[in-house]
Amino acid sequence: MKKKYFIIVLVLFSCSVFAGNNKLLETLRSEDDLDLLYNEINHVEWSTENLDVVQAVWNKDIDKYPDLPWQKLDNDIVRLALFNVLMQAHRNCKIESNMNELHDFVRSKTTSKNLKVKGRATYLLGLAGRDEDIPFLSSIVESEENGWAEEAALSLTFIHTNAAVDALRSLQMKVRRQSLKDVLRDMVKKYDQYPLTQQSKGCE
């Protein structure tokens, strides 16, 4: 029994040390530049360990990681990066996430007074893959406001449904700004070359 107990303690200790030395955790602790932290989270490898960390931080699991700088990690910029990882990992069948919670969070940030938050949320909204967001994103494209319209158009491509493609075709005909019209034309052209397929029927 003593040997078994020693082995269990040793395994638990080594797992704890490994988790404590996780590169993502170190970045979350040490990086104070929110834009750099946003990029680091977005480019994290989708390993089981990293996704566990991302989910724990998203869920604000302070008991699991009491030493993390939680005030910093509660910033909208950071949480948008967490959303991006969780949503894409979910759509690629790597994890199970609360899609409604994720969607409602990012949708709420599309009206933020912080322009950086607003822009990134608009860009990321389409990752939720919901046709219900098409009218909202289309209205931003139709406003033809420099920058915002392009972000919303790209977000429409992320939805990746026939309804979203139809919306892009319609917007291409409606907008007047030539640079925006060209962007929409290129997006539609890609779908003409590579039509949508039934890529995801659910994760097994």
Sequence and secondary structure as in RCSB ss.txt:
>XXXX:A:sequence
MKKKYFIIVLVLFSCSVFAGNNKLLETLRSEDDLDLLYNEINHVEWSTENLDVVQAVWNKDIDKYPDLPWQKLDN
DIVRLALFNVLMQAHRNCKIESNMNELHDFVRSKTTSKNLKVKGRATYLLGLAGRDEDIPFLSSIVESEENGWAE
EAALSLTFIHTNAAVDALRSLQMKVRRQSLKDVLRDMVKKYDQYPLTQQSKGCE
>XXXX:A:secstr
 HHHHHHHHHHHHHHHHHHHT HHHHHHHH   HHHHHHHHHT    HHHHHHHHHHHTT TTT TTS HHHHTS
HHHHHHHHHHHHHHHHTTS    HHHHHHHHHHHTT SSHHHHHHHHHHHGGG  GGGHHHHHHHHHHT TTHHH
HHHHHHHHH SHHHHHHHHHHHHH   HHHHHHHHHHHHHHHHS      S   
